[in-house]
């Protein structure tokens, strides 16, 4: 039984919601592995060393630079819906592979097709079958 005595007091701390700026990426962009979680960052293929001419592999059929997927290990934060916060490893503005990353290897040449859009949501409502 709880005993209450006049004059007793308690110190209470209230934790409020803390807002932070984070880089949020779709869960489909994350490669979960036992040795560490990673993403693939889309970057232009590195230029050839000085004195070497650009090879045909440096440009695509339309003359655009060939892009590569560079694997970057990341630290993950909280998840919300179809997104996860990345606390280390990705900077704002970097382009990531969001679909099909499991097929890639480090520095693999890739073709970027932004006509297909991922439908990640903060509050997904899957249909009940």
N, C-alpha and C positions, 0 to 999 in steps of 0.2 A: 504494500500500500504506500502511496506517495504521501510524504509529510510536507506540509507547507508551513513555513514559519514567517511571521511578519518581519520585514526588513531584509529578506533574501533578495539577491539580485543576480543577474546574469549578463554577460557581455555577448552580444550577437553581432556577427558580421554577415552582411548580405552581399552575395555575389551577383553583380549585374552582368548583362550581356556585354561582351567586349567586342568591338568592331575592329577588324584588321583588314588591311589590303593584302589580298592573296592572288596568286595565279591559279585559276581554276581551269582544269582540262577535263574533257570527257573520259570516263573510265575506260572506254574502248582504246584510248591512246596509250594506256599504261600496259607495259609488259611485266607481269608479276612473275618473279623467279626466286628460287631459294638463295641465290647469290646477291640479290638486290633488285629493286624495281627500277625500270628504265622507260624512257620514251625515245622516239626517233625524231630528231630535229631535221627539218628540210633546209639544206644549204646549197649554194652554188658549188660545183666541183672546184677544188683548189686549182689555181692557175699553175701551168707548168713552170719548172724552175727557170731562172733567167738564162737566156741564150737558146732555149728550146722553143720551137714553133708550136703553135696550138694544133693539136691533133684533131682529126675529124670527130673523135669521141668527145671533144670539149663543147661542141655545139650540137643542138638538135636539128631535125630536118627543116625547121622553119628559121634556123639561125639563132634561136634562143639558147641561152646557156644550159647545159645539162645540170640537173640538180642531183644531189646525193642525200641519202638518209644517214645521219650520224647518230649513233646510239649514245644517249646521255643518261647516266644514273641519277635518280632523283630520290628525295625524301618526301613522303606524303603526309598530309595533314588530315583534316576532317573530310568526311564524305557527306554530300547532300544530293539526293536524287541520283542523276546519272553523272554527276561531276565529283571530282576530288580536288582538294587543294594541294598544290605542290609548294613545299616550304623551301626546298633547295634544289637547284639543278636546272631550272627553267626561268628565263627572264620574260618580262612583258614584251609582246610583239614578235616573239619567235614563232615560226610556223612549225606545227607538229603534224605527224602522220596520225590521223584519227581512226582510220579503218585499214585493215589488212596488215598491221604492223608485225604480226606474228610470222609473216612470210619474208620479212626483211633481214638483212645482215648489215653490219656496220659498213658504211661507205658504199652501199649498193646504189647504183644509178636508178633514179625513179622519174616517173612522169606524173606531174601534178594535174589532177582533174578536179577543179573546184566547182564543176557544174552539179555534182552530186553532193547533197547536203546531209549531214548527220542530224538526227532529230533527238538530241539529248535534251532532257528537261530537268528542272529543279524539283518538280513534284510530279513524277510520272504516275499515270493512272492506268495500269495495265488492265485489259479487258478480262473479265472473269468468264472462263469458258464453261 
